Amino acid sequence: MFSRSTAAAIRILGRREGPQARNFGAAAAFGTAGAATWGLSAQRERATRCEADPAVVGAAVLGTAVGALGGFFYGKSKADAVQEKYATYWPRKIMMVFGAPGAGKGTQGPKIVDMLDIPQLSTGDMLREAVAAGTEIGKKAKDVMASGALVSDDIVIGIIADRIKADDCKNGFILDGFPRTVAQSKALDAMLATTGEAVSLVMAFDVDPAVLEERVCGRWIDKASGRSYHVKFAAPKSMKVGHDGKPIPDTMKDDITGDKLFQRPDDTAEALKKRLDGYKNQTVPILDHYAPRGIVKNIDGGAPIAAVWAEVKAKLANGTK
């Protein structure tokens, strides 16, 4: 059926590239053979002044069909690559990112969002959006907040359930600031179970408390722009240090505007200790809740930023430890 050169090409592709290439090579060869047959038949048709020839018509159809088959195999290889990506990071990635203040969540979270193209959902933002949209659950939240009471877990769960139906969550989402207790974790699990889903990944950034204190207590902020500085890692140009080795507050000014910088009330050693105690007492039990499922991945948040991101990327894939 094939010329010697065409048959040889099929054999070479099969030996070098494996079954998929053999399929593609055969399809390409079929296409070539069909095209050649079509060319000869066209000449014959011109010679006979368009007399109908069933054999010519059959060859033309065969050439066109198997040529398309070659295109199918090429398209299939691209589809397989996409399928492999989804097998690595999906079904729907339902993530949580935990870490003590200064552990690096704020640095790594946006990178995960960009890489996987899934949103990071803040409970505060979702509450405000639901209230502004006037949804049924948003109205309930508005009434509760207007009374000065705390929004219940049931309302928060309802708002999350509505939000994750949005199109931007179809491939997954990252929960930011929720859950904060084991009770909230169990309520979230129950809600996800109604659609046959479950939390698929919990990332916990681990950093030595002494490193956290250095990171947090060295931060200074420009109030107007939100620009952040650090006395050790990104000091403002105006900073001067006193005899005690600490920065002189009056010298801490924004590089661009020259406005005075300030430290947030909770960026002190005393406030940090309370926050760390809260993290240990409330958040760590959440990790214990999910650990038996094998979905908790610990990240060395004390490593250099590039090394932290490399570990995050490695552990985003399904099945990694």
N, C-alpha and C positions, 0 to 999 in steps of 0.2 A: 504493500500500500504506500510506503514512503520511499523516497530516494535514499541512496546509501548515505549521503551527507546528513539528511534529516534524521535517519535512524541513529547515526553516530552521535549526533547532538543530544538526543534523548538519553543515550547510554552514559555520556559524559556527565550530564547534569545529574542523573540518578546516582552515579558513584560519588560525586563531589558534595552534593548538598542534601541528600536524604530524600525521604518520601515526598515532602511538600514540594521540593524542587522538581522531582520526577513528574509530579502532577502538573506543575506549571510548565515544565519543558515539553511534556507530551501535548499539553493544550496548545502551546505556542507552535509546536511542529504541525499539529493538526491544522491550526490556523494558516500556517504558511502553505501547507499542501493544498488546503482549500482555496487559498488565494491564487495559487499557481493554476489550479484546475479552472478557476473562474476566468483567469486571463486567457487560457487556451480556448475555453468555450466561447469567449467573446469574439476571438478571431474567427472561429468556426461560424459563429452567428453572422458576422459580417460577410463571410464568404458565401453563405447560403441565403443571404438576404432575409435574416430573421425567421427562418423556418424553425418551427418548434422542435426542440430536441429534449426529451425527458431526462436523458442522462446529464445534459448540461445544466438543466435547472436543478437537478438533485445535487450536483457537485457544488453549485453556487450556494445552495441552502446549507450544505454541510460545512463549507468553508466559513460562512458567516457565523454559524452556530458554534463551532468549536473555537473560532477566534474569540467569541464572546466568553467562552468557557475559560480561556486563558485570563481574560480580564477578571472573571469571577475569583479565580485563585489568588490573583494579586490583591484584589479588594479584601478577600478573606484574611490574608496575612496581616493587613492593617487592622482589621476588626479584631483579630486575635490579640494584637498588641494592646488595644483598648481593653479587651476583656481581661487580659493579664493584670492591667493596672487596677481594674475594679476588684479582681480577686484578691489583690494585695491589700487594698485599703477599704474595701466595702464588702458586704452589704452595708446599708446606711451606717456611717460612722457616728456613733453617739458617744461623745467624749466628755470627760470632766478633767479639769486641770487644777491640781491642788499644790499648795506650797505656802510656807510661812511668809510674812511680809518681807520683801526684799529677796525672795528666792529666785526670781527671774521669770515669773509667769507673764508679766507685762511685756517682757522682751521677746519671749518665745511664742506667745499666743498669736500675735499678728502674722508671724512666719508660717505657723500651721494653717491659719486661715488662707494665706496666699497660696500655699502649696496644694492644699486639698480643695480650695474653692468652696469652703463651707463657712457659714457665719458663726461668730462667737456671740452667744446670747447672754446678755446681762439681765438679771431679774428686775433691776431698777428700770432699765430701758423698756423692757417688755411691759411692765406695769404702766409706765407713762404712755406707751403706744396704745395699749388697750383702753385706757381711760380716754385718750384723745379720739380714738376711733369710735367710742361709744358702744363697744360690744357688750353683750349681756354680762359677761364676767367682768368687763371693764367697769360697768356701772356699779356692780357690787363692790369692787375695789375702791371706787371713788367714794361711795357712801361710808365705807369703813375708815378710809383715810380722813374724810371730812369730820368724822366723830373723834378723831385723835387716837383711834385704836390701831393696833398692829394688824396688818393684813394676814389672814390665816393661811396655813399651809394648803388647805383645799383650794382657796382662791388662786394662790400662786401656781399650783399644779394645773388648775384650769386654764390659766393664762399661757402656761408653757404648752399645754395640749393644743390650744388654738394656734399658737405661733409656729409650732413645728409642722403644721400642715401647709405652710407657705412654700412656694416653689423653690425658694433659695435653700430650703432645708431638705430637698428631695434626696440629696446624696449624703446628708449628715449635718451635724451641728456640734458646737462646743458649748457646754453650760458653764457660765462664769458667775460665781457667787452663790451657786445652788447645786446640790443641797448643802446645808450647814450642820445638819444633825442626822443621826441614824434614822429617826422617825421620818424625816423628809426624804431620805434615800429610799425607804420602804414604800412611801407614798408614790414617789417617782417610778419605782419599779412596777408597782401595780398599774399605774397609768399606761406605761409603755407596753405592758403585757396584754392590754386590751387589743393592741394591733399586732401582737405576736413579736414584739421587739424587746430589746433589753440594752442596757448600757454595755458598750463594746470595749471601751478603753478608759482607764483612769491613770493619768500621769501625775506622779508625785515628785515634786522637786525637793531634793534633800540638800540642806546647806547647814554647816556648822553654825550654832548660835552666835559665836564670836564674829564670824564673817558677816552674818546678818546685821549685827549691831554696827559694824563698820560701814556697811552699805547704806543702812537706813538712817543712821544718825549723822551721816555726812552729807545728806541731801539738802540743798537750798533751792528755792523756787522763785521764779519771777511771776508775780501775781497776775499781771495783765496778759502775758503771752502763754504762761504755763511752762516756759523753758526751764529745764531742770539742770542743776549743776551739782557737782560733788567735790568736796574739799580735797579728795585724793585722786579720783579718776577723771574729773572734768571740772577743774577749779575755774572760777571766773578770773579774768586777767587782773582785776583790781584787788584780789585777795591778799591780805597781809596777815602774818601769823604772830601772835603774842608770845610772851616769855613762857607761857604754859604749853605752847605747841598747838594751841587751838586758834582758829581763825578769828580775827577781830570783826565783830558783827558789822560795824560801820563801814568796813572795807568790802563787804560782800555786795557787789553791784552787777546788774545785768550788763553783759558785754556790748549789747546793741543800744539799749536806751539809757543806760547808766542809772536806772531805777534801783532802789534798794531791794535786795532779795530777802526772803523770809523762810523760816523753817516751820513746817506744819506741826501742830501741837502733838500729833502722835508719832513724830519722828524724833523721839527722845528715848534714852535708855530705859527710863521708867515706864513710858507708855509701851515701848516695844516688849518689855517683859510681860505686861498684861496681855498683849496681843498674842504672844507666843504661848502663854498659858492657855488662852482660849483656843488656839489652834490645836494644842496637844489634847485638851479635854473634849473638844467637839469634833474636830476634823479627823484626827487620827483614827477614832473609832469607825468613821466612814470607810477609811481604807481597809480596816479589818473586816468590815461588812462585805466588801467586794473582793477581797483577797482570795477566798476559796474558789472563786470562779476563774482565777488565773488571768484576770484582766488588768491588774494593777502593775504598772511599769514604773520603777523608781529611776529617777534621773539625778545625776550628780550635778546639782545646781551650783556647786562651788568651783567647778572647772571654768576655764576660759570660755567666753561666749561662743566662739567657733566650735569648740569641743562639745559644749552643751547642745548646740544645734545639730551636730553630727549624731549625737546619741538620740536626740528626739526623733530625727528622721528615721534612724534605724528601728526605733521601737514603735513607730507609727504603723509599720506593716503588720498584718495579721499573723498571729502565730509566733511572734518573737517574744523573748523573755526579758 
